[in-house]
Amino acid sequence: MNPSDSPTGRPDRAHALLALRNAVSGAVLTPDDPAYEAECTGHNLLHVARPAVVVGAVAVEDVVAAVRFARSQDMPVAVRSTGHQTVLPEGPGEWLLITTGRMDDVRVDPRARTATVGAGARWRKVVDASAKHGLTPLAGSAPGVGVLGYTLGGGIGPLLSRSHGYAADHVRRMDMVTADGEVLRVTPQSDPELFWALLGCKGNFGVVVAMEFALFPVTRFYGGGMYFRGEDTAQVLAVWRQWLTTLDEDTTTSVAVQRLPDVPDLPDVLRGSFVLHVRVGHQGPASRGEVLVAPLRRAAVCLLDTLAERPVTEVGEIHVDPVRPAPVSGTSVGLREFSAATAEAFTALTDADSGCPLASVEIRALGGALDRQPPVPNAVPSRGLPFVSFAFGVAEGERAEPVQKYLAAYAEGMSPWADRRDIVNFLSPESAFDEAEMRRVFGEERYTRLAAVKRRLDPGNVFRLNLNVLPG
């Protein structure tokens, strides 16, 4: 028997690791390596990965080598780019993590109005590169979020989504490493069923290492937010609900009840405050925007108003999402309506007397182009969903339990208006691993179709540690 082989028939781990390190340009780390902890720690400190091996890929060849190593060792594979995706196993385990954050190249073709990005690119880099040519992508609310994970999960943003749809709707091609360690170029022509499945089901079929998508000729917008006292939530929501019926697709909006921390990077008036944050992104001129938001400004006394004309590079100023890593628990509820009764329940669950320990509970108004099928169909399951609520709390250790219990109570409280559909990027780790939940979110027909693609591309379910549709 070859001395490098184990009795199981698999290559000996030590020899296989040495071969992997020789094949990979990036980092190959195990729990004994000093850099292991930093490589495994992402944006959510509540979900720190503990794989047997982590590969910090810098090139497609590194991803290929990592997948082939994992197959040789009979290890499942998880993929993470910027660390916002936290669907990973708890505790140490015999699995492999590929981090792609170093693969952050961005190329803009101003004539074709497209961007081609690597697996670790973040929206900030794409927005800035595109803006130099008078263009912008369908970026998310947080510029620090990774492009590929966001887009593979559909992708809804704070400015262009109601006029242009999901980010997934504008993808032209993807390069992917399969469970066999092969590299595929996936287009609507080369493999229409795999192209359909990838866009909406995140990383369940392989490692997407590059993506090309459309850009749009938008250079400026009118937007930002208004912060009202949390005690005024009911009366502001009454105005906001009515205001929604007057909007065209050039305006995107959301609201969030927030309990803000007392930290120095917040304006004095917001530090440690209980507020309702009303967010607006409008593609028209400032003069039109000022008229548009006038009813909101009359709804109650505003603590802080940041609405202004802005360059598109300031798209992150609409939501002002947290940028520091933190221990976060969250839940999502798709809503078929946001009626007066829904708003009343929402207010009761989040007001000053509710005992709510959550940092933020938001309602996003969807609709517009998000309801329409794109010219090239994809697997995004939330099309036609009018509203979605996402709630999260920040706590760890013993303090995390009350937060998680309240998240469950909030979801239960909103359940009379809940829809089967949901936003894939907002799903909790528990939902992403639960077959019944996946069937609910995607619907039986779509799930069956996804499972058939999974069976063809990954029959052994190698990529089962992110969002998982089982092989049919």
C-alpha positions as CSV (number, residue, x, y, z in Angstrom):
1,M,0.0,0.0,0.0
2,N,1.2,3.5,-0.8
3,P,2.4,5.0,2.6
4,S,0.6,8.2,1.8
5,D,-2.7,6.3,1.8
6,S,-4.8,5.6,4.8
7,P,-6.7,2.3,5.4
8,T,-9.9,4.0,4.4
9,G,-8.6,4.5,0.9
10,R,-8.4,8.3,1.3
11,P,-5.0,10.1,1.1
12,D,-3.4,10.6,4.5
13,R,-4.5,14.0,5.9
14,A,-0.9,15.3,6.5
15,H,0.2,14.4,3.0
16,A,-2.9,15.8,1.5
17,L,-2.5,19.0,3.4
18,L,1.1,19.4,2.2
19,A,0.0,18.8,-1.4
20,L,-2.8,21.4,-0.9
21,R,-0.4,24.0,0.5
22,N,1.9,23.4,-2.5
23,A,-1.0,23.9,-4.9
24,V,-2.6,27.0,-3.3
25,S,-1.2,30.5,-3.7
26,G,-3.3,31.8,-0.8
27,A,-3.5,30.7,2.9
28,V,-4.1,27.1,4.0
29,L,-4.8,27.1,7.7
30,T,-5.7,24.6,10.4
31,P,-6.7,25.3,14.0
32,D,-3.1,25.3,15.1
33,D,-2.1,28.2,12.8
34,P,-1.9,31.7,14.4
35,A,-3.9,33.2,11.5
36,Y,-6.7,30.6,11.7
37,E,-8.9,32.6,14.1
38,A,-8.9,35.8,12.0
39,E,-9.5,33.9,8.8
40,C,-12.5,32.1,10.2
41,T,-14.1,35.2,11.9
42,G,-16.6,37.1,9.7
43,H,-19.0,40.0,10.2
44,N,-21.3,38.1,12.7
45,L,-19.4,37.2,15.8
46,L,-22.1,34.9,17.0
47,H,-21.2,32.5,14.2
48,V,-17.4,32.0,14.1
49,A,-16.5,29.1,11.8
50,R,-14.4,26.2,13.2
51,P,-13.5,24.1,10.1
52,A,-10.8,21.5,10.0
53,V,-9.2,23.4,7.2
54,V,-9.7,26.9,5.8
55,V,-8.4,28.0,2.4
56,G,-8.0,31.8,1.8
57,A,-8.3,31.7,-1.9
58,V,-6.6,34.4,-4.1
59,A,-7.4,32.8,-7.5
60,V,-9.7,30.3,-9.1
61,E,-7.0,27.7,-9.1
62,D,-7.0,27.9,-5.3
63,V,-10.7,27.2,-5.2
64,V,-10.3,24.2,-7.5
65,A,-7.5,22.8,-5.3
66,A,-9.5,23.3,-2.2
67,V,-12.6,21.5,-3.6
68,R,-10.5,18.6,-4.9
69,F,-8.8,18.3,-1.5
70,A,-12.1,18.2,0.3
71,R,-13.4,15.6,-2.0
72,S,-10.3,13.5,-1.4
73,Q,-10.9,13.7,2.3
74,D,-14.7,13.2,2.1
75,M,-15.3,16.7,3.7
76,P,-18.2,19.0,3.0
77,V,-17.4,22.5,1.8
78,A,-18.7,25.9,2.9
79,V,-18.0,29.2,1.1
80,R,-17.8,32.7,2.5
81,S,-16.7,35.9,0.9
82,T,-17.0,38.9,3.1
83,G,-18.3,37.2,6.2
84,H,-21.9,38.5,6.2
85,Q,-23.2,35.0,5.3
86,T,-23.2,33.0,8.5
87,V,-24.9,29.8,7.6
88,L,-22.1,27.6,8.9
89,P,-21.9,24.7,11.4
90,E,-21.5,25.5,15.1
91,G,-18.4,24.3,16.8
92,P,-15.4,22.5,15.3
93,G,-16.0,19.9,12.6
94,E,-14.5,17.8,9.8
95,W,-15.3,20.3,7.0
96,L,-13.5,22.8,4.8
97,L,-14.2,26.5,4.5
98,I,-13.2,28.5,1.4
99,T,-12.9,32.3,2.0
100,T,-12.9,34.3,-1.2
101,G,-12.5,37.8,0.2
102,R,-9.1,38.3,-1.5
103,M,-10.6,37.6,-4.9
104,D,-12.0,41.2,-5.1
105,D,-11.1,42.3,-8.6
106,V,-13.6,44.6,-10.3
107,R,-13.6,45.5,-14.0
108,V,-16.0,47.9,-15.6
109,D,-16.8,48.0,-19.3
110,P,-18.4,51.5,-19.8
111,R,-19.4,50.8,-23.4
112,A,-21.2,47.5,-22.6
113,R,-22.4,49.0,-19.3
114,T,-21.3,45.9,-17.4
115,A,-19.1,45.0,-14.4
116,T,-17.2,41.8,-14.0
117,V,-16.2,41.0,-10.4
118,G,-14.4,38.3,-8.4
119,A,-15.9,36.2,-5.7
120,G,-14.8,38.5,-2.9
121,A,-15.7,41.9,-4.3
122,R,-17.7,44.3,-2.1
123,W,-20.3,46.7,-3.3
124,R,-18.3,49.8,-2.3
125,K,-15.6,48.9,-4.8
126,V,-18.1,48.3,-7.6
127,V,-20.1,51.4,-6.9
128,D,-17.0,53.6,-6.9
129,A,-15.5,52.0,-10.0
130,S,-18.8,52.3,-11.9
131,A,-19.4,55.9,-10.8
132,K,-16.3,57.0,-12.7
133,H,-18.1,56.2,-15.9
134,G,-21.5,57.6,-14.9
135,L,-22.9,54.2,-14.0
136,T,-24.1,52.3,-11.0
137,P,-25.0,48.7,-10.0
138,L,-28.0,47.4,-8.2
139,A,-26.1,47.6,-5.0
140,G,-27.4,46.6,-1.5
141,S,-28.0,48.9,1.4
142,A,-24.6,48.1,3.0
143,P,-21.6,48.9,0.7
144,G,-19.5,46.5,2.7
145,V,-21.5,43.5,1.8
146,G,-20.1,41.0,-0.8
147,V,-21.5,41.3,-4.3
148,L,-21.8,37.6,-5.2
149,G,-23.6,36.3,-2.1
150,Y,-26.0,39.2,-2.2
151,T,-26.8,38.7,-5.9
152,L,-27.0,34.9,-5.7
153,G,-29.7,35.4,-3.0
154,G,-31.7,37.7,-5.3
155,G,-30.5,41.1,-4.0
156,I,-32.8,44.0,-3.0
157,G,-31.4,47.5,-2.6
158,P,-32.5,50.9,-1.3
159,L,-32.5,52.8,-4.5
160,L,-33.0,51.0,-7.8
161,S,-34.9,47.8,-6.9
162,R,-38.4,49.0,-7.5
163,S,-37.5,50.4,-10.9
164,H,-35.1,47.6,-12.0
165,G,-35.9,44.5,-10.0
166,Y,-33.6,42.1,-8.2
167,A,-29.8,42.3,-8.7
168,A,-30.1,38.7,-9.9
169,D,-32.3,39.8,-12.8
170,H,-29.4,41.6,-14.5
171,V,-26.6,38.9,-14.3
172,R,-25.1,38.1,-17.7
173,R,-22.7,35.2,-16.8
174,M,-21.1,33.4,-13.9
175,D,-17.9,31.3,-13.6
176,M,-18.3,28.4,-11.1
177,V,-16.2,25.6,-9.6
178,T,-18.2,22.4,-9.4
179,A,-18.2,19.7,-6.7
180,D,-15.8,17.7,-9.1
181,G,-13.4,20.6,-9.1
182,E,-14.1,21.6,-12.7
183,V,-14.6,25.2,-13.8
184,L,-17.8,26.0,-15.7
185,R,-18.8,29.2,-17.5
186,V,-22.6,29.5,-16.9
187,T,-24.8,31.6,-19.2
188,P,-28.4,31.5,-20.2
189,Q,-27.3,29.8,-23.4
190,S,-24.7,27.3,-22.0
191,D,-26.8,25.8,-19.3
192,P,-30.2,27.6,-18.9
193,E,-31.4,25.4,-16.0
194,L,-28.2,25.9,-13.9
195,F,-28.2,29.6,-14.7
196,W,-31.8,29.8,-13.4
197,A,-31.0,27.8,-10.3
198,L,-27.9,29.7,-9.2
199,L,-29.7,33.0,-9.2
200,G,-31.9,32.8,-6.1
201,C,-30.5,29.7,-4.3
202,K,-27.1,31.2,-3.2
203,G,-24.1,28.8,-3.1
204,N,-25.8,25.5,-3.1
205,F,-24.5,24.1,-6.4
206,G,-20.8,25.1,-6.4
207,V,-18.4,28.0,-5.8
208,V,-19.3,31.0,-8.0
209,V,-15.9,32.7,-8.5
210,A,-16.8,35.5,-11.0
211,M,-19.9,37.3,-12.2
212,E,-20.8,39.7,-14.9
213,F,-23.8,42.0,-14.6
214,A,-25.4,45.1,-16.0
215,L,-24.9,48.7,-14.8
216,F,-27.3,51.6,-15.1
217,P,-26.8,55.3,-16.0
218,V,-27.6,56.8,-12.6
219,T,-25.2,59.4,-11.1
220,R,-27.2,61.2,-8.5
221,F,-30.3,60.6,-6.3
222,Y,-32.3,62.3,-3.6
223,G,-32.4,60.3,-0.4
224,G,-31.3,59.6,3.1
225,G,-33.4,59.2,6.2
226,M,-35.6,60.9,8.8
227,Y,-35.4,59.9,12.5
228,F,-38.5,60.3,14.6
229,R,-39.0,59.5,18.3
230,G,-39.9,55.9,18.7
231,E,-43.0,57.0,20.7
232,D,-44.3,58.6,17.5
233,T,-44.1,55.3,15.5
234,A,-47.9,54.8,15.2
235,Q,-48.7,58.2,13.8
236,V,-45.7,58.2,11.4
237,L,-46.6,54.7,10.1
238,A,-50.2,55.9,9.5
239,V,-48.8,58.6,7.2
240,W,-46.1,56.3,5.6
241,R,-48.7,53.6,4.7
242,Q,-50.9,56.2,2.9
243,W,-47.8,57.8,1.3
244,L,-46.8,54.4,-0.2
245,T,-49.9,54.4,-2.4
246,T,-48.7,57.6,-4.1
247,L,-45.3,56.4,-5.1
248,D,-44.1,55.4,-8.6
249,E,-41.2,53.0,-9.2
250,D,-38.5,55.6,-9.0
251,T,-38.9,55.7,-5.2
252,T,-37.9,53.0,-2.7
253,T,-38.6,53.2,1.0
254,S,-38.5,51.3,4.3
255,V,-39.0,52.0,8.0
256,A,-37.1,50.6,11.0
257,V,-37.8,50.9,14.8
258,Q,-34.3,51.1,16.2
259,R,-32.8,51.1,19.7
260,L,-29.5,52.7,18.9
261,P,-26.3,52.2,20.9
262,D,-24.5,55.0,22.7
263,V,-21.5,55.2,20.5
264,P,-19.4,58.2,19.3
265,D,-19.9,57.6,15.6
266,L,-23.6,58.4,15.9
267,P,-24.8,62.0,16.0
268,D,-25.5,63.3,19.5
269,V,-29.2,63.4,19.0
270,L,-29.3,59.6,18.2
271,R,-26.9,58.2,20.7
272,G,-28.7,55.6,22.9
273,S,-32.0,56.7,21.4
274,F,-35.3,54.9,20.7
275,V,-36.3,56.0,17.1
276,L,-38.2,55.3,14.0
277,H,-36.0,55.6,11.0
278,V,-37.8,56.3,7.7
279,R,-35.5,55.7,4.7
280,V,-36.1,57.1,1.2
281,G,-34.2,56.6,-2.1
282,H,-35.6,58.6,-5.0
283,Q,-34.1,58.7,-8.5
284,G,-35.7,62.1,-9.5
285,P,-34.3,65.6,-8.9
286,A,-34.0,67.1,-5.5
287,S,-36.9,69.5,-6.3
288,R,-39.2,66.7,-6.9
289,G,-37.9,64.7,-3.9
290,E,-38.6,67.7,-1.6
291,V,-42.2,67.8,-2.7
292,L,-42.5,64.0,-2.5
293,V,-41.4,63.7,1.2
294,A,-43.4,66.7,2.5
295,P,-46.2,64.5,3.9
296,L,-43.6,62.5,5.9
297,R,-42.0,65.7,7.3
298,R,-45.4,66.8,8.6
299,A,-46.1,63.4,10.3
300,A,-44.3,64.3,13.6
301,V,-41.3,66.2,15.0
302,C,-38.2,65.0,13.3
303,L,-35.0,64.4,15.4
304,L,-32.7,64.3,12.4
305,D,-33.4,64.7,8.7
306,T,-30.6,63.6,6.3
307,L,-32.6,63.8,3.1
308,A,-30.6,65.5,0.4
309,E,-29.4,65.3,-3.2
310,R,-26.4,63.0,-3.2
311,P,-23.9,61.3,-5.6
312,V,-24.7,57.7,-6.2
313,T,-21.6,56.8,-4.3
314,E,-23.5,57.7,-1.1
315,V,-26.2,55.0,-1.5
316,G,-25.1,53.6,1.8
317,E,-26.4,56.8,3.5
318,I,-30.0,55.7,3.0
319,H,-30.0,52.8,5.5
320,V,-26.8,53.6,7.4
321,D,-26.3,49.9,8.2
322,P,-23.9,48.9,10.9
323,V,-20.3,48.3,9.7
324,R,-18.6,46.8,12.7
325,P,-18.6,43.1,13.3
326,A,-21.1,42.1,16.1
327,P,-22.9,39.1,17.5
328,V,-26.1,39.2,15.6
329,S,-29.3,37.1,15.7
330,G,-32.0,37.8,13.2
331,T,-35.3,36.7,11.7
332,S,-37.3,37.5,8.6
333,V,-41.0,37.5,7.8
334,G,-42.5,38.0,4.4
335,L,-45.7,40.0,4.6
336,R,-48.7,39.8,2.2
337,E,-49.9,43.2,3.4
338,F,-49.0,46.1,5.8
339,S,-52.5,47.1,6.7
340,A,-53.6,49.3,9.7
341,A,-54.0,46.0,11.7
342,T,-50.5,44.9,10.7
343,A,-49.0,48.3,11.6
344,E,-50.8,48.2,15.0
345,A,-49.3,44.8,15.8
346,F,-45.9,45.9,14.6
347,T,-46.0,49.0,16.8
348,A,-47.2,46.9,19.9
349,L,-44.3,44.5,19.4
350,T,-41.7,47.2,19.1
351,D,-42.9,50.1,21.3
352,A,-41.3,51.4,24.5
353,D,-43.6,49.2,26.7
354,S,-43.1,46.0,24.7
355,G,-39.9,44.9,26.4
356,C,-38.4,44.5,22.9
357,P,-34.6,44.0,23.2
358,L,-34.0,44.1,19.4
359,A,-31.6,46.6,17.8
360,S,-33.7,47.1,14.7
361,V,-37.0,45.9,13.3
362,E,-37.7,47.0,9.8
363,I,-40.4,46.9,7.1
364,R,-39.3,47.2,3.5
365,A,-41.9,48.1,0.8
366,L,-41.2,46.0,-2.3
367,G,-43.3,45.9,-5.4
368,G,-42.7,47.6,-8.8
369,A,-40.1,45.8,-10.9
370,L,-39.5,43.3,-8.0
371,D,-42.9,41.8,-8.9
372,R,-42.1,41.3,-12.6
373,Q,-40.3,38.3,-14.2
374,P,-37.0,39.3,-15.9
375,P,-36.3,38.5,-19.6
376,V,-34.1,35.6,-18.4
377,P,-36.0,33.8,-15.6
378,N,-34.3,32.9,-12.3
379,A,-35.1,31.1,-9.1
380,V,-35.7,34.1,-6.9
381,P,-38.8,32.9,-4.8
382,S,-40.0,36.3,-3.4
383,R,-41.3,37.8,-6.6
384,G,-44.7,39.4,-6.0
385,L,-44.1,39.8,-2.2
386,P,-45.3,43.3,-1.3
387,F,-43.5,43.7,2.1
388,V,-40.8,42.0,4.1
389,S,-39.8,42.5,7.7
390,F,-36.3,41.8,9.0
391,A,-35.5,42.1,12.7
392,F,-32.2,41.6,14.5
393,G,-30.6,41.9,18.0
394,V,-27.0,42.2,19.1
395,A,-26.0,40.0,22.1
396,E,-23.8,37.0,23.0
397,G,-23.5,34.5,25.7
398,E,-26.4,34.4,28.2
399,R,-27.7,37.8,26.8
400,A,-28.4,36.2,23.4
401,E,-31.2,33.9,24.7
402,P,-33.7,36.8,25.4
403,V,-33.0,38.3,22.0
404,Q,-33.6,35.0,20.3
405,K,-36.8,34.4,22.2
406,Y,-38.1,37.8,21.3
407,L,-37.2,37.2,17.6
408,A,-39.4,34.1,17.8
409,A,-42.2,36.1,19.5
410,Y,-42.0,38.9,16.9
411,A,-42.3,36.4,14.1
412,E,-45.3,34.8,15.8
413,G,-46.9,38.2,16.4
414,M,-46.6,39.0,12.7
415,S,-47.7,35.6,11.6
416,P,-51.4,36.5,10.8
417,W,-50.1,38.6,7.9
418,A,-47.1,36.3,7.0
419,D,-46.6,35.1,3.4
420,R,-45.0,31.8,2.4
421,R,-42.5,33.8,0.3
422,D,-39.4,35.4,1.9
423,I,-36.2,37.1,1.0
424,V,-33.5,34.4,0.7
425,N,-30.7,36.8,1.9
426,F,-32.6,37.4,5.2
427,L,-33.2,33.7,6.1
428,S,-31.8,32.6,9.4
429,P,-29.3,29.7,9.6
430,E,-32.0,27.5,11.1
431,S,-34.3,28.1,8.1
432,A,-31.5,27.5,5.6
433,F,-30.8,24.0,7.0
434,D,-34.5,23.0,7.4
435,E,-35.9,21.2,4.4
436,A,-39.5,22.0,5.2
437,E,-38.6,25.7,5.5
438,M,-36.8,25.6,2.1
439,R,-39.8,24.0,0.5
440,R,-42.0,26.6,2.1
441,V,-39.9,29.5,0.9
442,F,-39.3,28.3,-2.6
443,G,-42.6,26.5,-3.1
444,E,-42.9,22.9,-4.1
445,E,-42.6,23.3,-7.8
446,R,-39.5,25.5,-7.6
447,Y,-37.9,23.4,-4.9
448,T,-38.4,20.2,-7.0
449,R,-36.7,21.9,-9.9
450,L,-33.8,23.1,-7.8
451,A,-33.4,19.7,-6.3
452,A,-33.0,18.2,-9.8
453,V,-30.3,20.7,-10.6
454,K,-28.6,19.9,-7.3
455,R,-28.7,16.1,-8.1
456,R,-27.0,16.8,-11.4
457,L,-24.3,19.1,-10.2
458,D,-23.7,18.0,-6.6
459,P,-25.3,14.5,-6.0
460,G,-23.1,14.0,-2.9
461,N,-24.3,17.3,-1.4
462,V,-20.7,18.5,-0.9
463,F,-21.9,22.1,-0.7
464,R,-24.4,21.6,2.1
465,L,-23.1,24.0,4.7
466,N,-24.6,27.2,3.2
467,L,-28.2,27.4,2.2
468,N,-29.1,23.8,1.3
469,V,-31.6,22.3,-1.2
470,L,-31.2,18.6,-1.0
471,P,-30.4,16.5,-4.1
472,G,-33.7,15.4,-5.6
